[in-house]
Amino acid sequence: MTSILRSFSVRRASSRELTRLYQLAAAAVAALLLDILFVPTMIDHVPRWVGAAVTHNQISGKIVYFDITNGRNFSAVSVAERQAEAVQIASNAGAEAIFLEGRFIETDAGIGDLRKATAASKAPVTIGWPITYGADADRNGIRVDRRASFPGVEEAIQANRILFTRFRSETETRITIADRHYRSFPAAIAGIENASGQYLIDYRYDVRDIPVFTLDDLEGNPKLQAGLSGKRVLIGGSTGSVDGNSLVPQQLVWVPRILVDIIAAETLRSGTPFHVHALVTFMLALFWLYIATLLPDRSRRRVYAVGTVTVVAIPLVVAPFGPIIDFGVAITTALIYFTMRYRTQQSERAAGTERLSGLPNFHALEDDYASARGRLVVAKVDAFEEILASLESTQHAAFIQQIAKRLTIGGSTKIYTDTSGHFAWFDELESAKSHVSGLLALTSAPILIGDRTLDFSCSFGLLDCAIEKPRQAISATVVAADRAASRSTHIAFVSEQEGFDANWQLSLLAALDQAISNEQIYLAFQAQKSLLDDSIVGVEALVRWRHPERGVISPSQFIPQIERAGRLKPLTAHTLRLAARAAERTAGSGLRVSVNVSATIIADHDFIDFIHDNILSGGGQPQRIIIEITETARIPNIELAARNLRTLQKMGYHISLDDFGTGEANLSLLVSLPCDELKIDRSFVVLAEHSERARMVISALYQTTRAAGMRIVAEGIETERDRSTLIDLGCEIGQGYLLGKPQLLPQFLNALHEDERQRRQKLTLY
């Protein structure tokens, strides 16, 4: 208990805890709505039926049933006439009290005889009228359906709550007729005056134990009539009261409603069962589930299990002893909540799996961090994207799985991976050091993929200090693994990072939402120019972060961490909106604004709506936007990505393939994806200065794209030599520091206006 209380120290609820709380609230509302439809009441039947099956209460025998229908020709004798005969027999036999079920039509020919019989009766007579619902109902929605007037006869109500299952769970006693004392028929039968409110019927009394006499048997049989002496006699009002059949728990039999009235009267005579209302169990269930939502995973599951068993078992265990606990709403709430949690966990499990290899990803790593034993180890596969680019796409999964299998040798059996060549697991610190040393040799050995033998190597980052926050620990260890790649040992420890970068990584990720809302995330605009006359023909929007403490942060410093933390989409949405606003500012020039979108999301099923909704919310138009696909080696599903891009093209967007010549940005991808523009990577431009083959490739690309109606843009032009080389090869458009550095939007607009002024001036001169 102490550990549970410690868990509720004052703190801010995590996003997962808030999700569970929202789901609990939704489950509670849904259960209450279902309660209006009596669905949870079905569950409340169960313990009452269990109690009736296990325990058998002895009926008093004080109340007997007089059946007037047995063996009679109903068309020949009226209901009221038969009741009149029964009243005379019961009165002459010395009955203590007589009760009539008022179920006959007002034109019944025997009403006069019944009125005379009740007036002459030596025993007091009470009539129980049925209730109906109509326009003249009272404030409870109930009106009495009187068929005749009987002076001097007490009146009561046959007010029965019959569920759609035909199970009558309780007796209602909410209304009074002519200020009579007996406000319900069962209360009158029991002889209990001023009974108020509703009470539950105790079905441990068996209707089959009720003494039943028939009119045929009693007529002319004084000895049998003597059995009515001193009894409270209930006389049926129709053909076995078949119009009101009710279901009772004993052997699940159907009986006339009038017999249930007798059981209700027996319940009232012996004392109504102790009752725990559904609202009490509902509030207790909410408290139990609320406590569980804020506990750690293992404790939460235990509390779920113990609570579920308790909520189900207690009503069933106590039911044979009399107490009735309504637990239907509580169970319904728990069932709805558990269903919602199961669906969420299924989604989270799917989100926690790397789609290509089927291994758990870094989202799952973050979830498992708190309960894991040992220290975190991250391996970085060197040249990961280049190796993938050299393989057929069908072999990528096998390559990743083989690496994971090799990393498990002598250590963890569970390996996590991201999409950029990082693999992680947990190990005890001392054994982790020796394990990594052994893995350095293992990872240098070639891997066989199909009929190809591949060499690869790894660098390792080890978390050798305590970091409580999962995201912070993962980011810091990934940084250590990346830094280890430049060391001869290929091993780096988190504690070695200057200024302990883990703190910086945590603040970076935590500050993203605030940075977006405070407009610290902004765009810089780099012109794309004609290589021949320096005129501006396009512009690329580049994301930047102006941190209040660290100043302007390069995208290479924060985008990988944001992507690993699963926060890339919010950042991309923000940049799309900013780019859309900028496109409207440059609309008069006819330029399109290029905005970078990671290839990791273009195969998402909501990708089209994601792009279009954010462009429209920024006030932009598709015709003014170029979607520039980056990191093409990480496209998870080429076919779906191609369909999404074709749809965007039909909507008016242009598609650009970035970094052509690196990774998987090759000719096969150019054929697979619909593109309007091709961007040659800086590394390929540099090669063209020294390699005749590279120049031949660029020249051929220019001819191919021109024939296909595509535009080609050379990136990274930093010298006049770069420019002249590309012009010689036929390229017409370039981008780079020689042609213009990234600028804020006002400066770029000034440069654009100056460019337009110079164009007009040249036209005037000519």
Salt bridges, closest charged atoms under 4 A:
GLU17 OE1 - ARG11 NH1 2.84
GLU85 OE1 - ARG72 NH2 3.67
GLU96 OE1 - LYS62 NZ 2.74
GLU96 OE2 - ARG232 NH1 2.78
GLU101 OE2 - ARG103 NE 2.88
ASP136 OD1 - ARG143 NE 2.80
ASP145 OD2 - ARG147 NH2 2.60
GLU154 OE1 - ARG180 NE 3.86
GLU155 OE2 - ARG146 NE 3.39
GLU170 OE2 - ARG161 NH1 2.77
GLU172 OE2 - ARG161 NE 3.21
GLU172 OE1 - ARG174 NH2 2.95
ASP202 OD2 - ARG204 NH2 2.94
ASP206 OD2 - ARG208 NH2 2.76
ASP209 OD2 - HIS56 NE2 2.63
ASP216 OD1 - ARG72 NE 2.96
GLU219 OE1 - ARG72 NH2 2.74
ASP243 OD2 - ARG103 NH1 2.91
ASP261 OD1 - ARG168 NH2 2.68
ASP297 OD1 - ARG300 NH2 2.48
ASP326 OD2 - HIS275 NE2 2.64
GLU348 OE2 - ARG16 NH1 2.90
GLU366 OE2 - ARG471 NH2 3.44
ASP367 OD1 - ARG16 NH2 2.51
ASP368 OD2 - LYS414 NZ 2.97
ASP418 OD2 - HIS422 ND1 3.08
ASP427 OD2 - HIS435 ND1 3.24
GLU430 OE2 - LYS433 NZ 3.85
ASP482 OD1 - HIS422 NE2 2.84
GLU496 OE1 - ARG487 NH1 2.76
ASP501 OD2 - ARG483 NH2 2.67
ASP513 OD1 - ARG567 NH2 2.54
ASP534 OD1 - ARG723 NH1 3.06
GLU540 OE1 - LYS679 NZ 2.85
GLU563 OE2 - ARG634 NH2 2.59
GLU584 OE2 - ARG624 NH1 2.59
ASP604 OD1 - ARG355 NH1 3.81
ASP604 OD2 - LYS569 NZ 3.22
ASP606 OD1 - LYS569 NZ 2.90
GLU628 OE2 - LYS679 NZ 3.11
GLU631 OE2 - ARG634 NH1 2.80
GLU664 OE2 - HIS396 NE2 3.22
GLU677 OE1 - ARG711 NH2 2.71
GLU692 OE1 - ARG695 NH2 2.70
GLU715 OE2 - LYS679 NZ 3.33
GLU718 OE1 - ARG682 NH2 3.88
GLU720 OE1 - ARG723 NE 3.19
ASP722 OD2 - ARG682 NH1 2.88
GLU754 OE2 - ARG757 NH2 2.47
ASP755 OD2 - ARG759 NE 3.23
